[in-house]
Amino acid sequence: MKRIPKYSLHKATGQALVRINGKAIYLGEHGSEDSKAKYDRLIAKWLTGEKRSAPSGLTIARLCLKYVDEHVKSYYVKNGRQTSEVSSIQAALRPLVKKFGRTQVTDFGPMKLKQVRQVMMDRGIVRTSINRNIGRIRRMFK
């Protein structure tokens, strides 16, 4: 049987906190009715195994396009100009789209990510660059 995560106090901020699957989730002021209600909803979702799911029909190619257009191009900006990270992310996503562009997001998992990594290795990309690119791909899925 799973142990139910505890409603606890984050002393530094005075906020209520619960750790689910190793991730800290802040709930608001410790002891407030609102924080307790949020805790109850999170625990109910956790107990039923409910997860966030990707919209059905979303392909890897569309996810990459949306990620770059809606997040990357606006987030990676310094002094009003896009940083070099934008082109780095686009380059990291190319092998993913080329190999699995038509695959549904819900069908993509760790084994397919390993195949993308192998494509990068076959192209002669050095290990440090491959590791950075895999990190960029993983951040997109988060």
C-alpha positions in Angstrom: 0.0 0.0 0.0 1.2 3.5 -0.8 1.9 5.9 2.0 -0.2 9.0 1.7 2.0 12.1 1.3 1.8 14.4 4.3 0.5 17.9 4.5 3.5 19.8 6.0 4.9 23.2 6.7 7.7 24.8 4.7 9.3 26.7 7.6 11.2 29.3 5.5 8.0 30.5 3.7 5.2 29.5 6.1 3.5 27.7 3.2 1.8 24.4 3.2 3.7 21.8 1.2 3.1 18.2 0.0 5.7 16.1 -1.8 4.2 13.8 -4.5 6.5 11.5 -6.5 9.5 13.5 -5.2 8.1 16.9 -6.4 7.3 19.6 -3.9 4.0 21.3 -4.4 3.2 24.5 -2.5 -0.4 24.9 -1.5 -0.6 28.4 0.0 -0.6 29.6 3.6 -0.1 26.7 6.1 -3.3 25.9 8.0 -5.7 27.8 5.7 -8.8 26.2 4.4 -7.7 26.9 0.8 -4.4 25.0 1.2 -6.2 22.1 2.9 -8.7 21.9 0.0 -5.9 22.0 -2.5 -4.2 19.2 -0.6 -7.3 17.1 -0.6 -7.7 17.5 -4.4 -4.1 16.6 -5.0 -4.3 13.5 -2.8 -7.5 12.4 -4.5 -5.9 12.7 -7.9 -2.8 10.9 -6.6 -4.8 8.0 -5.1 -6.9 7.5 -8.3 -3.7 7.6 -10.4 -5.0 10.5 -12.5 -2.2 12.1 -14.6 -2.0 15.1 -16.8 -2.4 13.8 -20.3 -1.6 15.2 -23.7 -4.5 16.2 -25.9 -5.4 13.2 -28.1 -4.3 13.4 -31.6 -1.2 15.6 -30.8 1.8 14.4 -32.7 5.4 14.9 -31.9 5.9 17.3 -34.8 3.0 19.5 -33.7 4.2 19.5 -30.1 7.6 20.6 -31.2 6.1 23.4 -33.3 3.9 24.6 -30.5 6.7 24.4 -28.0 9.1 26.5 -30.2 6.4 29.0 -31.3 4.6 29.5 -28.0 7.3 29.0 -25.4 10.9 29.0 -26.7 10.8 32.1 -28.9 9.3 34.2 -26.1 11.2 32.7 -23.1 14.7 32.7 -24.4 15.0 36.4 -25.0 17.7 38.8 -23.7 17.7 42.5 -24.3 14.9 42.2 -26.7 16.6 39.6 -28.9 16.4 35.8 -29.0 19.3 34.0 -27.5 21.3 31.2 -29.2 19.4 28.7 -27.1 16.4 29.1 -29.5 18.5 27.7 -32.4 20.0 25.0 -30.1 16.6 23.8 -29.1 15.5 23.7 -32.7 18.5 21.7 -33.7 17.9 19.3 -30.8 14.3 18.7 -31.9 15.2 18.0 -35.6 16.2 14.3 -35.1 13.2 13.8 -32.9 10.8 15.2 -35.5 12.6 13.4 -38.4 12.3 10.0 -36.7 9.0 10.3 -34.7 7.2 13.3 -36.2 4.0 11.5 -37.0 4.0 9.5 -33.7 1.3 10.4 -31.1 2.8 12.2 -28.0 1.1 9.6 -25.8 3.0 6.8 -27.6 6.4 8.4 -27.1 8.5 7.0 -24.2 12.0 6.4 -22.9 12.8 3.7 -25.4 12.0 6.0 -28.3 14.1 8.7 -26.7 17.0 6.3 -26.7 16.4 5.8 -30.4 16.7 9.5 -30.9 19.9 9.5 -28.9 21.2 6.7 -31.1 20.5 8.8 -34.2 22.6 11.6 -32.7 25.4 9.2 -31.9 25.3 7.8 -35.5 25.7 11.4 -36.8 29.0 11.7 -34.8 27.7 14.3 -32.4 29.9 14.4 -29.2 28.5 13.1 -25.9 28.2 16.4 -24.1 26.2 17.9 -27.0 24.0 14.8 -27.1 23.4 15.0 -23.4 22.4 18.7 -23.7 20.1 17.9 -26.6 18.4 15.1 -24.7 17.9 17.5 -21.8 16.3 20.0 -24.2 13.9 17.3 -25.5 13.0 16.2 -22.0 12.3 19.8 -20.9 9.8 20.1 -23.8 7.9 17.1 -22.6 7.8 18.4 -19.1 
